[in-house]
Amino acid sequence: MAVLLSHANADVVGNPQLIAHLSKDAGAPLGQQVYADTLSKADQLGASYLQMMRYNIQALVAGMKHN
């Protein structure tokens, strides 16, 4: 079963409780956070577009290896 990915930034996800509910209903654990269309703060892993893409790819690969 696919690992569901979430993002800690609530304004991107929209509703963290909904993500948790979907994860529970699907029986799929939440994976690492990913960045969507918003960059992170300068001292975090998604500070630039390139850093964001590298981080997201690593998070997606880790989720796929989990299954």
Sequence and secondary structure as in RCSB ss.txt:
>XXXX:A:sequence
MAVLLSHANADVVGNPQLIAHLSKDAGAPLGQQVYADTLSKADQLGASYLQMMRYNIQALVAGMKHN
>XXXX:A:secstr
   EEE S HHHHS HHHHHHHHHHHT  EEEE   SS   TTSTTSSHHHHHHHHHHHHHHHHHH 
